[in-house]
Amino acid sequence: MSIYDIPLRTLAGAPWSLAELAGRALLIVNVASKCGLTPQYEGLQQLHERYADRGFSVVGFPCNQFGGQEPGTPEEIQDFCSTTYGVTFPLGEKIEVNGPGRHPLYVELTSVADDDGEAGDVEWNFEKFLVAPSGAVVRRFRPGTEPTDPELVAAIEAQLPG
């Protein structure tokens, strides 16, 4: 199954699909508003702005599975992201990324290993999955990798379409 075939919903609850972003490089991130890593929103927004006109988008999926750090309603999450970090990249609905309720998107994403050869569960908020314009998941970066990390930036640049 392609990630483009998986039915999703926007944070506002409208039907959505990553097929709308087909042909773009994507960085898919499980996000949270009350996490020690929450300031990564700033770097994610910077990446989104820096490369948007070159065929790139960050896509965030709020998740409350790690320490209850995303307890908000969709409206609260949207307000926090836009007023605190100026987030303009797409946000999907709040989902589960691990366990029996794992969203089908994350079933696909978590089958990809990180650079140490480890696949499986997401470790914490702000784990990052780099998707090629073809829809193939090409790299996985653990939560501690900052959006400004030179290795992550180089990996994004290598996936930018033509």
C-alpha positions in Angstrom: 0.0 0.0 0.0 1.2 3.5 -0.8 1.0 6.2 1.8 -1.0 8.1 -0.8 -3.8 5.5 -0.6 -4.3 5.8 3.2 -7.5 7.7 4.2 -6.7 10.6 6.6 -8.4 13.5 8.2 -7.2 17.0 8.6 -6.9 18.4 12.1 -10.3 20.1 11.5 -11.8 16.6 10.7 -12.2 16.9 6.9 -11.3 13.9 4.7 -7.8 14.2 3.4 -5.1 12.2 1.7 -1.3 12.6 1.3 -2.1 12.1 -2.4 -2.7 15.9 -2.4 1.0 16.3 -1.7 2.2 13.6 -4.2 5.3 14.7 -6.1 6.6 16.6 -3.1 9.2 15.5 -0.6 7.6 15.2 2.9 8.7 15.1 6.4 6.0 13.4 8.5 6.3 14.1 12.2 4.2 13.1 15.2 3.9 16.3 17.2 2.8 17.4 20.7 2.2 20.7 22.3 3.3 20.0 25.9 6.6 18.1 25.3 10.2 19.1 26.0 10.7 18.7 22.3 7.8 21.0 21.4 10.2 23.8 20.4 11.1 21.7 17.4 8.0 23.2 15.9 10.0 26.3 15.2 12.6 24.4 13.2 10.0 22.4 11.4 8.3 25.6 10.3 11.6 27.0 9.1 12.2 23.9 7.0 8.7 24.1 5.6 9.2 27.7 4.6 12.7 27.2 3.3 11.9 24.4 0.9 8.2 24.8 0.2 8.8 26.4 -3.2 11.2 23.6 -4.1 8.6 20.8 -3.6 8.7 20.1 0.1 6.3 20.0 3.0 6.3 19.1 6.6 3.2 17.2 7.7 2.4 17.0 11.4 0.2 14.5 13.2 -0.6 15.3 16.8 -0.4 12.3 19.2 -1.2 12.0 22.9 0.5 8.6 23.4 3.7 9.9 25.0 3.1 11.2 28.5 -0.3 12.7 27.6 1.6 15.6 26.1 -1.1 16.4 23.4 -4.3 16.6 25.4 -5.9 19.5 23.5 -8.9 19.6 21.2 -8.2 20.1 17.5 -9.1 23.8 17.9 -6.7 24.2 20.9 -3.9 22.4 19.0 -4.4 24.6 15.9 -4.5 27.7 18.0 -1.3 26.7 19.9 0.6 25.8 16.7 -0.3 28.9 14.8 0.0 31.5 17.6 3.1 30.1 19.3 5.1 28.8 16.4 3.4 30.3 13.3 2.8 26.8 11.9 1.5 26.9 8.3 2.3 23.3 7.3 -0.5 20.8 7.2 -1.7 19.1 10.4 -3.6 15.9 10.4 -6.0 14.7 13.0 -4.8 13.4 16.4 -3.8 9.8 15.9 -2.1 6.9 17.6 1.4 5.9 16.3 2.0 2.8 18.4 0.1 -0.1 19.8 -3.2 -1.8 18.7 -4.7 1.5 17.6 -1.8 2.5 15.4 -3.0 4.5 12.5 -2.5 2.7 9.1 -0.2 5.5 8.0 2.1 4.7 10.9 1.9 1.0 10.2 3.6 1.8 6.9 6.0 4.4 8.4 7.2 2.3 11.3 8.2 -0.6 9.0 11.1 1.6 8.0 14.3 1.3 9.9 16.4 4.2 11.2 20.1 4.5 10.4 20.9 2.0 13.1 18.7 -0.6 11.5 15.9 -0.3 14.1 12.3 -0.4 12.8 9.2 -0.6 14.9 7.6 1.6 17.4 8.0 5.4 17.5 10.2 6.3 20.4 8.6 9.6 21.4 7.1 12.8 20.1 8.8 14.4 17.1 10.0 11.3 15.3 10.6 12.2 11.7 10.0 10.2 8.5 11.3 11.5 5.2 9.2 10.6 2.2 10.4 10.9 -1.4 8.3 12.6 -4.0 7.3 9.0 -5.2 5.8 8.3 -1.8 8.6 5.9 -0.7 9.7 6.3 2.9 13.4 6.8 2.6 14.8 7.8 6.0 13.7 7.8 9.7 15.1 10.2 12.2 14.5 9.7 15.9 13.0 12.4 18.1 16.3 13.9 19.3 17.3 14.9 15.8 16.6 18.6 15.6 15.0 19.9 12.4 18.1 22.0 11.8 20.5 19.0 12.0 22.8 19.1 9.0 22.2 15.4 8.2 18.5 15.8 8.2 18.7 19.0 6.0 21.0 17.2 3.6 18.6 14.2 3.4 15.7 16.6 2.6 17.7 18.4 -0.1 18.6 15.1 -1.7 14.8 14.3 -2.0 13.7 17.6 -3.5 12.1 17.0 -6.8 14.0 18.0 -10.0 
